[in-house]
């Protein structure tokens, strides 16, 4: 009777920015800090939207680039979500749409929540889309 050896856990790619503390700070920590600190001076809604457009675009770009680098499942989901949040914020900033403060807050917070929830497939399935 032969016993199959358990499969070894796949080695994470060395090029995954989400596993490198300095890159986490650069792509995601710094923008979140800027977004949170922008609430301190009580900016107008258009100024707030400008800050969040940049923050979401910066983080979304980091996620898209990281997805292309290492095929991180979370980044495949959160990249487009964050870029959609950036588009919404840019439209609000430019006056193309004029959401209420409540709507702007719901969409901004919803964008962050969806980006956070995009870790769920990694927990339930696997971290990298390609072996």
N, CA, C and O atoms as a printed pandas DataFrame, in Angstrom:
     atom_number atom_name residue_name chain_id  residue_number  x_coord  y_coord  z_coord
0              1         N          UNK        A               1    0.840   -1.164    0.000
1              2        CA          UNK        A               1    0.000    0.000    0.000
2              3         C          UNK        A               1    0.893    1.238    0.000
3              4         O          UNK        A               1    1.750    1.406    0.868
4              5         N          UNK        A               2    0.678    2.081   -0.971
5              6        CA          UNK        A               2    1.485    3.291   -1.063
6              7         C          UNK        A               2    0.678    4.485   -0.584
7              8         O          UNK        A               2   -0.531    4.583   -0.797
8              9         N          UNK        A               3    1.375    5.363    0.051
9             10        CA          UNK        A               3    0.738    6.586    0.535
10            11         C          UNK        A               3    1.248    7.754   -0.296
11            12         O          UNK        A               3    2.449    7.934   -0.493
12            13         N          UNK        A               4    0.302    8.530   -0.770
13            14        CA          UNK        A               4    0.683    9.709   -1.551
14            15         C          UNK        A               4    1.188   10.786   -0.604
15            16         O          UNK        A               4    0.612   11.030    0.455
16            17         N          UNK        A               5    2.256   11.409   -1.003
17            18        CA          UNK        A               5    2.780   12.512   -0.210
18            19         C          UNK        A               5    1.919   13.748   -0.442
19            20         O          UNK        A               5    1.461   13.988   -1.559
20            21         N          UNK        A               6    1.703   14.522    0.594
21            22        CA          UNK        A               6    0.920   15.745    0.384
22            23         C          UNK        A               6    1.673   16.694   -0.544
23            24         O          UNK        A               6    2.901   16.775   -0.534
24            25         N          UNK        A               7    0.884   17.406   -1.345
25            26        CA          UNK        A               7    1.502   18.370   -2.254
26            27         C          UNK        A               7    2.110   19.514   -1.454
27            28         O          UNK        A               7    1.540   19.979   -0.467
28            29         N          UNK        A               8    3.263   19.951   -1.897
29            30        CA          UNK        A               8    3.900   21.098   -1.249
30            31         C          UNK        A               8    3.116   22.359   -1.609
31            32         O          UNK        A               8    2.611   22.494   -2.724
32            33         N          UNK        A               9    3.025   23.252   -0.674
33            34        CA          UNK        A               9    2.351   24.524   -0.937
34            35         C          UNK        A               9    3.143   25.282   -1.986
35            36         O          UNK        A               9    4.373   25.309   -1.943
36            37         N          UNK        A              10    2.438   25.901   -2.935
37            38        CA          UNK        A              10    3.167   26.639   -3.966
38            39         C          UNK        A              10    3.956   27.797   -3.360
39            40         O          UNK        A              10    3.517   28.449   -2.413
40            41         N          UNK        A              11    5.103   28.023   -3.921
41            42        CA          UNK        A              11    5.951   29.121   -3.459
42            43         C          UNK        A              11    5.411   30.426   -4.023
43            44         O          UNK        A              11    5.165   30.524   -5.226
44            45         N          UNK        A              12    5.221   31.439   -3.163
45            46        CA          UNK        A              12    4.710   32.711   -3.689
46            47         C          UNK        A              12    5.735   33.360   -4.604
47            48         O          UNK        A              12    6.940   33.257   -4.371
48            49         N          UNK        A              13    5.251   34.030   -5.648
49            50        CA          UNK        A              13    6.186   34.712   -6.551
50            51         C          UNK        A              13    6.989   35.782   -5.812
51            52         O          UNK        A              13    6.463   36.478   -4.944
52            53         N          UNK        A              14    8.248   35.901   -6.163
53            54        CA          UNK        A              14    9.109   36.919   -5.554
54            55         C          UNK        A              14    8.730   38.318   -5.999
55            56         O          UNK        A              14    9.094   39.293   -5.341
56            57         N          UNK        A              15    8.007   38.437   -7.103
57            58        CA          UNK        A              15    7.678   39.748   -7.638
58            59         C          UNK        A              15    6.321   40.272   -7.173
59            60         O          UNK        A              15    5.813   41.236   -7.745
60            61         N          UNK        A              16    5.729   39.666   -6.161
61            62        CA          UNK        A              16    4.434   40.111   -5.625
62            63         C          UNK        A              16    4.662   41.313   -4.712
63            64         O          UNK        A              16    5.221   41.172   -3.624
64            65         N          UNK        A              17    4.229   42.497   -5.153
65            66        CA          UNK        A              17    4.408   43.699   -4.351
66            67         C          UNK        A              17    3.653   43.625   -3.028
67            68         O          UNK        A              17    4.052   44.258   -2.051
68            69         N          UNK        A              18    2.570   42.861   -2.990
69            70        CA          UNK        A              18    1.768   42.757   -1.765
70            71         C          UNK        A              18    2.470   41.921   -0.694
71            72         O          UNK        A              18    1.936   41.755    0.403
72            73         N          UNK        A              19    3.626   41.407   -0.990
73            74        CA          UNK        A              19    4.421   40.663   -0.012
74            75         C          UNK        A              19    5.698   41.410    0.358
75            76         O          UNK        A              19    6.550   40.885    1.074
76            77         N          UNK        A              20    5.820   42.648   -0.142
77            78        CA          UNK        A              20    7.008   43.459    0.118
78            79         C          UNK        A              20    6.579   44.716    0.887
79            80         O          UNK        A              20    5.921   45.588    0.320
80            81         N          UNK        A              21    6.942   44.816    2.158
81            82        CA          UNK        A              21    6.462   45.923    3.007
82            83         C          UNK        A              21    6.638   47.318    2.408
83            84         O          UNK        A              21    5.732   48.145    2.517
84            85         N          UNK        A              22    7.766   47.597    1.789
85            86        CA          UNK        A              22    7.981   48.938    1.241
86            87         C          UNK        A              22    7.019   49.213    0.091
87            88         O          UNK        A              22    6.545   50.337   -0.069
88            89         N          UNK        A              23    6.731   48.196   -0.705
89            90        CA          UNK        A              23    5.793   48.369   -1.816
90            91         C          UNK        A              23    4.359   48.489   -1.309
91            92         O          UNK        A              23    3.559   49.224   -1.888
92            93         N          UNK        A              24    4.031   47.783   -0.248
93            94        CA          UNK        A              24    2.699   47.924    0.360
94            95         C          UNK        A              24    2.503   49.358    0.830
95            96         O          UNK        A              24    1.459   49.967    0.595
96            97         N          UNK        A              25    3.529   49.888    1.500
97            98        CA          UNK        A              25    3.442   51.283    1.953
98            99         C          UNK        A              25    3.324   52.236    0.771
99           100         O          UNK        A              25    2.516   53.164    0.815
100          101         N          UNK        A              26    4.100   52.034   -0.272
101          102        CA          UNK        A              26    4.116   52.941   -1.422
102          103         C          UNK        A              26    2.793   52.915   -2.187
103          104         O          UNK        A              26    2.210   53.966   -2.451
104          105         N          UNK        A              27    2.318   51.720   -2.544
105          106        CA          UNK        A              27    1.146   51.602   -3.398
106          107         C          UNK        A              27   -0.180   51.722   -2.655
107          108         O          UNK        A              27   -1.166   52.185   -3.229
108          109         N          UNK        A              28   -0.222   51.308   -1.374
109          110        CA          UNK        A              28   -1.510   51.269   -0.689
110          111         C          UNK        A              28   -1.527   52.024    0.641
111          112         O          UNK        A              28   -2.530   52.662    0.961
112          113         N          UNK        A              29   -0.468   51.973    1.410
113          114        CA          UNK        A              29   -0.436   52.658    2.703
114          115         C          UNK        A              29   -0.432   54.174    2.570
115          116         O          UNK        A              29   -1.226   54.862    3.211
116          117         N          UNK        A              30    0.458   54.690    1.739
117          118        CA          UNK        A              30    0.557   56.139    1.541
118          119         C          UNK        A              30   -0.737   56.730    0.993
119          120         O          UNK        A              30   -1.209   57.731    1.532
120          121         N          UNK        A              31   -1.334   56.159   -0.054
121          122        CA          UNK        A              31   -2.571   56.739   -0.562
122          123         C          UNK        A              31   -3.708   56.712    0.464
123          124         O          UNK        A              31   -4.471   57.672    0.565
124          125         N          UNK        A              32   -3.823   55.634    1.213
125          126        CA          UNK        A              32   -4.886   55.579    2.230
126          127         C          UNK        A              32   -4.646   56.652    3.281
127          128         O          UNK        A              32   -5.586   57.316    3.719
128          129         N          UNK        A              33   -3.392   56.826    3.688
129          130        CA          UNK        A              33   -3.071   57.872    4.670
130          131         C          UNK        A              33   -3.435   59.253    4.124
131          132         O          UNK        A              33   -3.997   60.075    4.848
132          133         N          UNK        A              34   -3.120   59.513    2.860
133          134        CA          UNK        A              34   -3.466   60.797    2.240
134          135         C          UNK        A              34   -4.980   60.986    2.230
135          136         O          UNK        A              34   -5.476   62.062    2.565
136          137         N          UNK        A              35   -5.710   59.948    1.850
137          138        CA          UNK        A              35   -7.170   60.040    1.824
138          139         C          UNK        A              35   -7.770   60.310    3.191
139          140         O          UNK        A              35   -8.681   61.127    3.321
140          141         N          UNK        A              36   -7.270   59.635    4.204
141          142        CA          UNK        A              36   -7.772   59.834    5.567
142          143         C          UNK        A              36   -7.398   61.228    6.067
143          144         O          UNK        A              36   -8.229   61.922    6.652
144          145         N          UNK        A              37   -6.159   61.635    5.842
145          146        CA          UNK        A              37   -5.713   62.952    6.303
146          147         C          UNK        A              37   -6.422   64.088    5.570
147          148         O          UNK        A              37   -6.511   65.198    6.094
148          149         N          UNK        A              38   -6.923   63.824    4.374
149          150        CA          UNK        A              38   -7.653   64.858    3.630
150          151         C          UNK        A              38   -8.965   65.211    4.324
151          152         O          UNK        A              38   -9.550   66.258    4.044
152          153         N          UNK        A              39   -9.427   64.357    5.218
153          154        CA          UNK        A              39  -10.660   64.658    5.948
154          155         C          UNK        A              39  -10.438   65.685    7.045
155          156         O          UNK        A              39  -11.399   66.293    7.516
156          157         N          UNK        A              40   -9.205   65.892    7.463
157          158        CA          UNK        A              40   -8.908   66.794    8.578
158          159         C          UNK        A              40   -9.249   68.252    8.262
159          160         O          UNK        A              40   -9.890   68.905    9.086
160          161         N          UNK        A              41   -8.848   68.793    7.103
161          162        CA          UNK        A              41   -9.132   70.216    6.872
162          163         C          UNK        A              41  -10.557   70.511    6.391
163          164         O          UNK        A              41  -10.852   71.657    6.052
164          165         N          UNK        A              42  -11.437   69.526    6.352
165          166        CA          UNK        A              42  -12.820   69.721    5.918
166          167         C          UNK        A              42  -12.885   70.372    4.542
167          168         O          UNK        A              42  -13.356   71.499    4.395
168          169         N          UNK        A              43  -12.413   69.658    3.559
169          170        CA          UNK        A              43  -12.390   70.134    2.177
170          171         C          UNK        A              43  -13.805   70.172    1.604
171          172         O          UNK        A              43  -14.720   69.530    2.120
172          173         N          UNK        A              44  -13.963   70.936    0.531
173          174        CA          UNK        A              44  -15.237   70.918   -0.186
174          175         C          UNK        A              44  -15.395   69.534   -0.819
175          176         O          UNK        A              44  -14.432   68.774   -0.916
176          177         N          UNK        A              45  -16.600   69.223   -1.242
177          178        CA          UNK        A              45  -16.824   67.909   -1.833
178          179         C          UNK        A              45  -15.982   67.726   -3.103
179          180         O          UNK        A              45  -15.464   66.636   -3.347
180          181         N          UNK        A              46  -15.845   68.769   -3.901
181          182        CA          UNK        A              46  -15.033   68.651   -5.120
182          183         C          UNK        A              46  -13.564   68.440   -4.781
183          184         O          UNK        A              46  -12.889   67.656   -5.449
184          185         N          UNK        A              47  -13.057   69.119   -3.762
185          186        CA          UNK        A              47  -11.668   68.913   -3.354
186          187         C          UNK        A              47  -11.483   67.509   -2.794
187          188         O          UNK        A              47  -10.486   66.846   -3.079
188          189         N          UNK        A              48  -12.437   67.064   -2.003
189          190        CA          UNK        A              48  -12.394   65.709   -1.448
190          191         C          UNK        A              48  -12.423   64.688   -2.586
191          192         O          UNK        A              48  -11.683   63.704   -2.567
192          193         N          UNK        A              49  -13.278   64.928   -3.569
193          194        CA          UNK        A              49  -13.360   64.026   -4.720
194          195         C          UNK        A              49  -12.037   63.994   -5.484
195          196         O          UNK        A              49  -11.626   62.940   -5.970
196          197         N          UNK        A              50  -11.367   65.153   -5.593
197          198        CA          UNK        A              50  -10.071   65.198   -6.277
198          199         C          UNK        A              50   -9.052   64.328   -5.549
199          200         O          UNK        A              50   -8.306   63.575   -6.174
200          201         N          UNK        A              51   -9.029   64.439   -4.223
201          202        CA          UNK        A              51   -8.093   63.631   -3.433
202          203         C          UNK        A              51   -8.384   62.149   -3.645
203          204         O          UNK        A              51   -7.468   61.367   -3.903
204          205         N          UNK        A              52   -9.663   61.757   -3.537
205          206        CA          UNK        A              52  -10.000   60.341   -3.661
206          207         C          UNK        A              52   -9.825   59.827   -5.085
207          208         O          UNK        A              52   -9.539   58.645   -5.279
208          209         N          UNK        A              53   -9.991   60.690   -6.085
209          210        CA          UNK        A              53   -9.731   60.257   -7.463
210          211         C          UNK        A              53   -8.272   59.853   -7.618
211          212         O          UNK        A              53   -7.963   58.826   -8.222
212          213         N          UNK        A              54   -7.383   60.664   -7.070
213          214        CA          UNK        A              54   -5.948   60.353   -7.134
214          215         C          UNK        A              54   -5.627   59.112   -6.300
215          216         O          UNK        A              54   -4.895   58.230   -6.749
216          217         N          UNK        A              55   -6.172   59.048   -5.090
217          218        CA          UNK        A              55   -5.919   57.910   -4.195
218          219         C          UNK        A              55   -6.376   56.602   -4.838
219          220         O          UNK        A              55   -5.622   55.630   -4.886
220          221         N          UNK        A              56   -7.614   56.584   -5.333
221          222        CA          UNK        A              56   -8.130   55.356   -5.950
222          223         C          UNK        A              56   -7.357   55.003   -7.219
223          224         O          UNK        A              56   -7.070   53.831   -7.462
224          225         N          UNK        A              57   -7.019   56.006   -8.029
225          226        CA          UNK        A              57   -6.254   55.736   -9.252
226          227         C          UNK        A              57   -4.873   55.173   -8.917
227          228         O          UNK        A              57   -4.401   54.241   -9.568
228          229         N          UNK        A              58   -4.229   55.747   -7.898
229          230        CA          UNK        A              58   -2.897   55.278   -7.491
230          231         C          UNK        A              58   -2.966   53.819   -7.020
231          232         O          UNK        A              58   -2.185   52.983   -7.475
232          233         N          UNK        A              59   -3.898   53.518   -6.112
233          234        CA          UNK        A              59   -4.001   52.153   -5.589
234          235         C          UNK        A              59   -4.441   51.184   -6.684
235          236         O          UNK        A              59   -3.934   50.065   -6.759
236          237         N          UNK        A              60   -5.384   51.607   -7.536
237          238        CA          UNK        A              60   -5.847   50.742   -8.622
238          239         C          UNK        A              60   -4.734   50.420   -9.595
239          240         O          UNK        A              60   -4.615   49.287  -10.061
240          241         N          UNK        A              61   -3.913   51.423   -9.904
241          242        CA          UNK        A              61   -2.765   51.200  -10.789
242          243         C          UNK        A              61   -1.804   50.193  -10.164
243          244         O          UNK        A              61   -1.307   49.297  -10.846
244          245         N          UNK        A              62   -1.545   50.341   -8.867
245          246        CA          UNK        A              62   -0.677   49.389   -8.171
246          247         C          UNK        A              62   -1.220   47.976   -8.249
247          248         O          UNK        A              62   -0.469   47.026   -8.468
248          249         N          UNK        A              63   -2.532   47.839   -8.068
249          250        CA          UNK        A              63   -3.139   46.505   -8.122
250          251         C          UNK        A              63   -3.084   45.916   -9.529
251          252         O          UNK        A              63   -2.754   44.742   -9.698
252          253         N          UNK        A              64   -3.405   46.726  -10.538
253          254        CA          UNK        A              64   -3.369   46.224  -11.917
254          255         C          UNK        A              64   -1.947   45.809  -12.293
255          256         O          UNK        A              64   -1.740   44.740  -12.867
256          257         N          UNK        A              65   -0.975   46.650  -11.972
257          258        CA          UNK        A              65    0.418   46.294  -12.274
258          259         C          UNK        A              65    0.847   45.031  -11.519
259          260         O          UNK        A              65    1.548   44.182  -12.070
260          261         N          UNK        A              66    0.426   44.912  -10.260
261          262        CA          UNK        A              66    0.787   43.726   -9.484
262          263         C          UNK        A              66    0.106   42.477  -10.049
263          264         O          UNK        A              66    0.702   41.401  -10.071
264          265         N          UNK        A              67   -1.132   42.619  -10.502
265          266        CA          UNK        A              67   -1.825   41.472  -11.119
266          267         C          UNK        A              67   -1.066   41.009  -12.363
267          268         O          UNK        A              67   -0.917   39.809  -12.595
268          269         N          UNK        A              68   -0.593   41.956  -13.151
269          270        CA          UNK        A              68    0.171   41.599  -14.343
270          271         C          UNK        A              68    1.521   40.981  -13.987
271          272         O          UNK        A              68    2.016   40.119  -14.712
272          273         N          UNK        A              69    2.117   41.412  -12.883
273          274        CA          UNK        A              69    3.423   40.911  -12.457
274          275         C          UNK        A              69    3.347   39.489  -11.922
275          276         O          UNK        A              69    4.145   38.630  -12.296
276          277         N          UNK        A              70    2.368   39.245  -11.030
277          278        CA          UNK        A              70    2.394   37.974  -10.304
278          279         C          UNK        A              70    1.068   37.210  -10.314
279          280         O          UNK        A              70    0.977   36.129   -9.733
280          281         N          UNK        A              71    0.051   37.753  -10.958
281          282        CA          UNK        A              71   -1.256   37.093  -11.075
282          283         C          UNK        A              71   -1.968   36.930   -9.733
283          284         O          UNK        A              71   -2.640   35.925   -9.501
284          285         N          UNK        A              72   -1.819   37.909   -8.861
285          286        CA          UNK        A              72   -2.478   37.885   -7.555
286          287         C          UNK        A              72   -3.982   38.052   -7.762
287          288         O          UNK        A              72   -4.418   39.024   -8.378
288          289         N          UNK        A              73   -4.770   37.115   -7.254
289          290        CA          UNK        A              73   -6.221   37.116   -7.441
290          291         C          UNK        A              73   -6.839   38.403   -6.899
291          292         O          UNK        A              73   -7.655   39.031   -7.574
292          293         N          UNK        A              74   -6.458   38.796   -5.698
293          294        CA          UNK        A              74   -6.980   40.016   -5.084
294          295         C          UNK        A              74   -6.778   41.217   -6.001
295          296         O          UNK        A              74   -7.671   42.054   -6.133
296          297         N          UNK        A              75   -5.629   41.305   -6.625
297          298        CA          UNK        A              75   -5.318   42.457   -7.478
298          299         C          UNK        A              75   -6.121   42.453   -8.767
299          300         O          UNK        A              75   -6.445   43.517   -9.295
300          301         N          UNK        A              76   -6.447   41.271   -9.283
301          302        CA          UNK        A              76   -7.302   41.205  -10.471
302          303         C          UNK        A              76   -8.683   41.789  -10.175
303          304         O          UNK        A              76   -9.318   42.356  -11.064
304          305         N          UNK        A              77   -9.145   41.658   -8.959
305          306        CA          UNK        A              77  -10.471   42.163   -8.579
306          307         C          UNK        A              77  -10.387   43.608   -8.106
307          308         O          UNK        A              77  -11.135   44.461   -8.583
308          309         N          UNK        A              78   -9.485   43.890   -7.173
309          310        CA          UNK        A              78   -9.438   45.218   -6.565
310          311         C          UNK        A              78   -8.936   46.293   -7.527
311          312         O          UNK        A              78   -9.336   47.451   -7.404
312          313         N          UNK        A              79   -8.073   45.944   -8.477
313          314        CA          UNK        A              79   -7.586   46.935   -9.438
314          315         C          UNK        A              79   -8.725   47.613  -10.191
315          316         O          UNK        A              79   -8.835   48.838  -10.150
316          317         N          UNK        A              80   -9.578   46.847  -10.879
317          318        CA          UNK        A              80  -10.705   47.471  -11.575
318          319         C          UNK        A              80  -11.686   48.172  -10.636
319          320         O          UNK        A              80  -12.219   49.227  -10.981
320          321         N          UNK        A              81  -11.929   47.604   -9.463
321          322        CA          UNK        A              81  -12.831   48.240   -8.495
322          323         C          UNK        A              81  -12.299   49.621   -8.116
323          324         O          UNK        A              81  -13.045   50.600   -8.116
324          325         N          UNK        A              82  -11.019   49.695   -7.798
325          326        CA          UNK        A              82  -10.421   50.974   -7.408
326          327         C          UNK        A              82  -10.401   51.964   -8.571
327          328         O          UNK        A              82  -10.611   53.160   -8.370
328          329         N          UNK        A              83  -10.153   51.480   -9.771
329          330        CA          UNK        A              83  -10.161   52.378  -10.931
330          331         C          UNK        A              83  -11.572   52.897  -11.216
331          332         O          UNK        A              83  -11.727   54.047  -11.626
332          333         N          UNK        A              84  -12.593   52.077  -11.008
333          334        CA          UNK        A              84  -13.978   52.559  -11.141
334          335         C          UNK        A              84  -14.284   53.613  -10.078
335          336         O          UNK        A              84  -14.954   54.607  -10.357
336          337         N          UNK        A              85  -13.790   53.392   -8.861
337          338        CA          UNK        A              85  -13.944   54.403   -7.816
338          339         C          UNK        A              85  -13.256   55.700   -8.197
339          340         O          UNK        A              85  -13.765   56.783   -7.907
340          341         N          UNK        A              86  -12.099   55.601   -8.848
341          342        CA          UNK        A              86  -11.372   56.796   -9.301
342          343         C          UNK        A              86  -12.163   57.538  -10.369
343          344         O          UNK        A              86  -12.214   58.768  -10.361
344          345         N          UNK        A              87  -12.775   56.807  -11.279
345          346        CA          UNK        A              87  -13.582   57.439  -12.325
346          347         C          UNK        A              87  -14.766   58.169  -11.705
347          348         O          UNK        A              87  -15.055   59.308  -12.071
348          349         N          UNK        A              88  -15.456   57.516  -10.763
349          350        CA          UNK        A              88  -16.582   58.161  -10.089
350          351         C          UNK        A              88  -16.126   59.442   -9.393
351          352         O          UNK        A              88  -16.765   60.485   -9.527
352          353         N          UNK        A              89  -15.028   59.362   -8.656
353          354        CA          UNK        A              89  -14.526   60.534   -7.937
354          355         C          UNK        A              89  -14.103   61.630   -8.908
355          356         O          UNK        A              89  -14.330   62.810   -8.640
356          357         N          UNK        A              90  -13.493   61.258  -10.034
357          358        CA          UNK        A              90  -13.079   62.255  -11.024
358          359         C          UNK        A              90  -14.294   62.938  -11.656
359          360         O          UNK        A              90  -14.265   64.141  -11.914
360          361         N          UNK        A              91  -15.346   62.185  -11.900
361          362        CA          UNK        A              91  -16.572   62.778  -12.438
362          363         C          UNK        A              91  -17.199   63.740  -11.431
363          364         O          UNK        A              91  -17.707   64.797  -11.803
364          365         N          UNK        A              92  -17.158   63.363  -10.153
365          366        CA          UNK        A              92  -17.679   64.252   -9.103
366          367         C          UNK        A              92  -16.799   65.491   -8.974
367          368         O          UNK        A              92  -17.311   66.596   -8.791
368          369         N          UNK        A              93  -15.498   65.321   -9.065
369          370        CA          UNK        A              93  -14.560   66.442   -8.963
370          371         C          UNK        A              93  -14.782   67.440  -10.093
371          372         O          UNK        A              93  -14.749   68.651   -9.875
372          373         N          UNK        A              94  -15.006   66.932  -11.288
373          374        CA          UNK        A              94  -15.130   67.806  -12.453
374          375         C          UNK        A              94  -16.519   68.414  -12.593
375          376         O          UNK        A              94  -16.729   69.290  -13.432
376          377         N          UNK        A              95  -17.464   67.961  -11.784
377          378        CA          UNK        A              95  -18.817   68.494  -11.851
378          379         C          UNK        A              95  -19.699   67.817  -12.879
379          380         O          UNK        A              95  -20.846   68.225  -13.065
380          381         N          UNK        A              96  -19.194   66.789  -13.557
381          382        CA          UNK        A              96  -20.001   66.058  -14.534
382          383         C          UNK        A              96  -21.193   65.411  -13.828
383          384         O          UNK        A              96  -22.308   65.408  -14.348
384          385         N          UNK        A              97  -20.942   64.868  -12.644
385          386        CA          UNK        A              97  -22.030   64.387  -11.783
386          387         C          UNK        A              97  -21.927   65.149  -10.465
387          388         O          UNK        A              97  -20.839   65.551  -10.052
388          389         N          UNK        A              98  -23.041   65.338   -9.829
389          390        CA          UNK        A              98  -23.043   66.040   -8.546
390          391         C          UNK        A              98  -23.768   65.189   -7.506
391          392         O          UNK        A              98  -24.928   65.439   -7.176
392          393         N          UNK        A              99  -23.063   64.182   -6.999
393          394        CA          UNK        A              99  -23.693   63.325   -5.995
394          395         C          UNK        A              99  -23.842   64.080   -4.677
395          396         O          UNK        A              99  -23.085   65.004   -4.380
396          397         N          UNK        A             100  -24.839   63.663   -3.897
397          398        CA          UNK        A             100  -24.955   64.234   -2.558
398          399         C          UNK        A             100  -23.746   63.784   -1.744
399          400         O          UNK        A             100  -23.050   62.839   -2.116
400          401         N          UNK        A             101  -23.510   64.462   -0.642
401          402        CA          UNK        A             101  -22.386   64.076    0.230
402          403         C          UNK        A             101  -22.563   62.634    0.687
403          404         O          UNK        A             101  -21.591   61.885    0.787
404          405         N          UNK        A             102  -23.803   62.249    0.964
405          406        CA          UNK        A             102  -24.076   60.884    1.417
406          407         C          UNK        A             102  -23.752   59.872    0.309
407          408         O          UNK        A             102  -23.131   58.840    0.564
408          409         N          UNK        A             103  -24.178   60.176   -0.914
409          410        CA          UNK        A             103  -23.900   59.272   -2.033
410          411         C          UNK        A             103  -22.402   59.164   -2.284
411          412         O          UNK        A             103  -21.882   58.069   -2.495
412          413         N          UNK        A             104  -21.706   60.305   -2.260
413          414        CA          UNK        A             104  -20.257   60.280   -2.477
414          415         C          UNK        A             104  -19.583   59.425   -1.410
415          416         O          UNK        A             104  -18.702   58.620   -1.714
416          417         N          UNK        A             105  -20.000   59.602   -0.164
417          418        CA          UNK        A             105  -19.435   58.820    0.936
418          419         C          UNK        A             105  -19.731   57.334    0.768
419          420         O          UNK        A             105  -18.854   56.499    0.988
420          421         N          UNK        A             106  -20.962   56.999    0.379
421          422        CA          UNK        A             106  -21.329   55.591    0.183
422          423         C          UNK        A             106  -20.501   54.953   -0.933
423          424         O          UNK        A             106  -20.025   53.827   -0.788
424          425         N          UNK        A             107  -20.330   55.667   -2.039
425          426        CA          UNK        A             107  -19.559   55.103   -3.153
426          427         C          UNK        A             107  -18.079   54.982   -2.781
427          428         O          UNK        A             107  -17.445   53.973   -3.087
428          429         N          UNK        A             108  -17.533   55.998   -2.129
429          430        CA          UNK        A             108  -16.125   55.946   -1.728
430          431         C          UNK        A             108  -15.880   54.822   -0.728
431          432         O          UNK        A             108  -14.954   54.027   -0.885
432          433         N          UNK        A             109  -16.715   54.767    0.292
433          434        CA          UNK        A             109  -16.564   53.697    1.286
434          435         C          UNK        A             109  -16.860   52.333    0.671
435          436         O          UNK        A             109  -16.222   51.342    1.028
436          437         N          UNK        A             110  -17.822   52.272   -0.251
437          438        CA          UNK        A             110  -18.126   51.022   -0.936
438          439         C          UNK        A             110  -16.958   50.537   -1.776
439          440         O          UNK        A             110  -16.681   49.339   -1.840
440          441         N          UNK        A             111  -16.276   51.473   -2.417
441          442        CA          UNK        A             111  -15.086   51.120   -3.204
442          443         C          UNK        A             111  -14.031   50.486   -2.307
443          444         O          UNK        A             111  -13.459   49.448   -2.641
444          445         N          UNK        A             112  -13.780   51.121   -1.166
445          446        CA          UNK        A             112  -12.788   50.572   -0.226
446          447         C          UNK        A             112  -13.235   49.221    0.318
447          448         O          UNK        A             112  -12.416   48.315    0.472
448          449         N          UNK        A             113  -14.529   49.077    0.612
449          450        CA          UNK        A             113  -15.039   47.806    1.144
450          451         C          UNK        A             113  -14.912   46.695    0.102
451          452         O          UNK        A             113  -14.488   45.588    0.431
452          453         N          UNK        A             114  -15.273   46.979   -1.145
453          454        CA          UNK        A             114  -15.135   45.963   -2.196
454          455         C          UNK        A             114  -13.680   45.566   -2.396
455          456         O          UNK        A             114  -13.378   44.391   -2.604
456          457         N          UNK        A             115  -12.777   46.543   -2.334
457          458        CA          UNK        A             115  -11.351   46.225   -2.452
458          459         C          UNK        A             115  -10.913   45.317   -1.303
459          460         O          UNK        A             115  -10.138   44.382   -1.504
460          461         N          UNK        A             116  -11.409   45.594   -0.114
461          462        CA          UNK        A             116  -11.086   44.755    1.039
462          463         C          UNK        A             116  -11.689   43.358    0.891
463          464         O          UNK        A             116  -11.032   42.362    1.192
464          465         N          UNK        A             117  -12.934   43.285    0.430
465          466        CA          UNK        A             117  -13.594   41.988    0.251
466          467         C          UNK        A             117  -12.961   41.153   -0.863
467          468         O          UNK        A             117  -13.176   39.943   -0.937
468          469         N          UNK        A             118  -12.184   41.802   -1.724
469          470        CA          UNK        A             118  -11.555   41.052   -2.809
470          471         C          UNK        A             118  -10.474   40.096   -2.298
471          472         O          UNK        A             118   -9.924   39.309   -3.068
472          473         N          UNK        A             119  -10.173   40.166   -1.006
473          474        CA          UNK        A             119   -9.266   39.171   -0.413
474          475         C          UNK        A             119   -9.975   37.842   -0.181
475          476         O          UNK        A             119   -9.312   36.815   -0.035
476          477         N          UNK        A             120  -11.302   37.836   -0.144
477          478        CA          UNK        A             120  -12.059   36.613    0.144
478          479         C          UNK        A             120  -11.743   35.469   -0.821
479          480         O          UNK        A             120  -11.548   34.342   -0.366
480          481         N          UNK        A             121  -11.686   35.711   -2.135
481          482        CA          UNK        A             121  -11.349   34.595   -3.027
482          483         C          UNK        A             121   -9.979   33.981   -2.736
483          484         O          UNK        A             121   -9.770   32.788   -2.958
484          485         N          UNK        A             122   -9.055   34.791   -2.243
485          486        CA          UNK        A             122   -7.740   34.246   -1.888
486          487         C          UNK        A             122   -7.841   33.331   -0.674
487          488         O          UNK        A             122   -7.119   32.339   -0.568
488          489         N          UNK        A             123   -8.733   33.672    0.226
489          490        CA          UNK        A             123   -8.918   32.848    1.427
490          491         C          UNK        A             123   -9.663   31.565    1.065
491          492         O          UNK        A             123   -9.335   30.487    1.562
492          493         N          UNK        A             124  -10.662   31.688    0.200
493          494        CA          UNK        A             124  -11.504   30.551   -0.141
494          495         C          UNK        A             124  -10.944   29.689   -1.273
495          496         O          UNK        A             124  -11.263   28.504   -1.365
496          497         N          UNK        A             125  -10.122   30.271   -2.122
497          498        CA          UNK        A             125   -9.650   29.561   -3.287
498          499         C          UNK        A             125   -8.135   29.452   -3.243
499          500         O          UNK        A             125   -7.598   28.478   -2.715
500          501         N          UNK        A             126   -7.452   30.426   -3.784
501          502        CA          UNK        A             126   -5.997   30.461   -3.727
502          503         C          UNK        A             126   -5.519   31.875   -4.001
503          504         O          UNK        A             126   -6.273   32.706   -4.508
504          505         N          UNK        A             127   -4.286   32.140   -3.672
505          506        CA          UNK        A             127   -3.745   33.492   -3.739
506          507         C          UNK        A             127   -3.362   33.908   -5.153
507          508         O          UNK        A             127   -3.510   35.077   -5.508
508          509         N          UNK        A             128   -2.879   32.990   -5.955
509          510        CA          UNK        A             128   -2.395   33.337   -7.284
510          511         C          UNK        A             128   -3.223   32.599   -8.340
511          512         O          UNK        A             128   -3.534   31.417   -8.192
512          513         N          UNK        A             129   -3.571   33.325   -9.411
513          514        CA          UNK        A             129   -4.416   32.744  -10.460
514          515         C          UNK        A             129   -3.674   31.713  -11.286
515          516         O          UNK        A             129   -4.298   30.799  -11.824
516          517         N          UNK        A             130   -2.371   31.831  -11.401
517          518        CA          UNK        A             130   -1.572   30.868  -12.167
518          519         C          UNK        A             130   -0.665   30.119  -11.197
519          520         O          UNK        A             130   -0.098   30.711  -10.279
520          521         N          UNK        A             131   -0.536   28.816  -11.408
521          522        CA          UNK        A             131    0.326   28.037  -10.488
522          523         C          UNK        A             131    1.786   28.383  -10.612
523          524         O          UNK        A             131    2.618   27.812   -9.907
